[in-house]
């Protein structure tokens, strides 16, 4: 496995912010399999209970630093001491509806936190590449039936989307002012942002997320509550965007000048899949279950139609997803059944990564060869 992505991660010092979160824990596990020397920086307590990070026992395999990304001095000192060459910035307040409940905290963490990471990079000589993870919800909601592209207008009609759009504007400002591509040979830092679709997978236990809600209900033999059955989203398995982030990280380290910009990573199904379709397929795969429509008032803040174009990543990075949405749901159901069986979840997650790489190889996806 260490040879994929050109072998660039073997022995590479990497820092992951938000490493105890859902996506962060999967990325950390994959980096460890690639042979990277991983430092993680996250809040003292994992964001959910249970936690995928703790289920996998990753704390004993990484340099596990706990702190708040809003504490610039602590984070900058962490970067100075550990000297990462690549940073994946994933620390965030990631829930749309929590953003409505806690707008100030959401703005501070998602926008100011990103600025703190970029300032820490400015203050060190070790970092050669920085990948800032934002969201597909940075785009101004136009209600389009086609997917948003990286050049489309940024927006955000709720605190979460706005905070991520603010982060994107800050990233552009820092790239143009402090890390301009035209002066890459002078500063040597490649700064990129990544925008993924609605990421789903085993190990997600967050509130107000459809798949975790489904799995909790199915495991308890209770009806699944759906807030917006007709909402269309670019659902994608967690390993799909992570393969894109890792591929981009490799390119930034090797050819930073050419790839320091914004990138979308989305699913195979460009038409998008409705919440109802996803829930009914997951019930079919699980073998039993039911769903009901619930209508809390706050659900209306969520965008009804959202699609994402990843043509640019396909054309210039040679990236493409390996799973259909049905295959992604099968992987998720298998993960939660392993959890119910009290299997070794570190081993299970490693197997899922290996299976994903094997599926990519069968499709001749270049990063996996």
Secondary structure as GFF3:
##gff-version 3
##sequence-region A 1 369
A	DSSP	three_ten_helix	4	7	.	.	.	ID=ss1
A	DSSP	beta_strand	13	17	.	.	.	ID=ss2
A	DSSP	alpha_helix	22	33	.	.	.	ID=ss3
A	DSSP	beta_strand	37	42	.	.	.	ID=ss4
A	DSSP	alpha_helix	52	55	.	.	.	ID=ss5
A	DSSP	three_ten_helix	58	60	.	.	.	ID=ss6
A	DSSP	beta_strand	63	66	.	.	.	ID=ss7
A	DSSP	alpha_helix	72	82	.	.	.	ID=ss8
A	DSSP	beta_strand	86	89	.	.	.	ID=ss9
A	DSSP	alpha_helix	96	101	.	.	.	ID=ss10
A	DSSP	alpha_helix	103	107	.	.	.	ID=ss11
A	DSSP	pi_helix	108	112	.	.	.	ID=ss12
A	DSSP	alpha_helix	113	122	.	.	.	ID=ss13
A	DSSP	beta_strand	129	133	.	.	.	ID=ss14
A	DSSP	three_ten_helix	136	138	.	.	.	ID=ss15
A	DSSP	alpha_helix	159	177	.	.	.	ID=ss16
A	DSSP	three_ten_helix	181	183	.	.	.	ID=ss17
A	DSSP	alpha_helix	184	187	.	.	.	ID=ss18
A	DSSP	beta_strand	190	196	.	.	.	ID=ss19
A	DSSP	beta_strand	198	200	.	.	.	ID=ss20
A	DSSP	alpha_helix	210	219	.	.	.	ID=ss21
A	DSSP	beta_strand	224	226	.	.	.	ID=ss22
A	DSSP	beta_strand	232	233	.	.	.	ID=ss23
A	DSSP	beta_strand	235	237	.	.	.	ID=ss24
A	DSSP	alpha_helix	238	259	.	.	.	ID=ss25
A	DSSP	beta_strand	262	265	.	.	.	ID=ss26
A	DSSP	beta_strand	273	274	.	.	.	ID=ss27
A	DSSP	alpha_helix	275	286	.	.	.	ID=ss28
A	DSSP	beta_strand	291	293	.	.	.	ID=ss29
A	DSSP	three_ten_helix	297	301	.	.	.	ID=ss30
A	DSSP	alpha_helix	311	312	.	.	.	ID=ss31
A	DSSP	pi_helix	313	317	.	.	.	ID=ss32
A	DSSP	alpha_helix	325	340	.	.	.	ID=ss33
A	DSSP	alpha_helix	345	362	.	.	.	ID=ss34
A	DSSP	three_ten_helix	366	368	.	.	.	ID=ss35
###
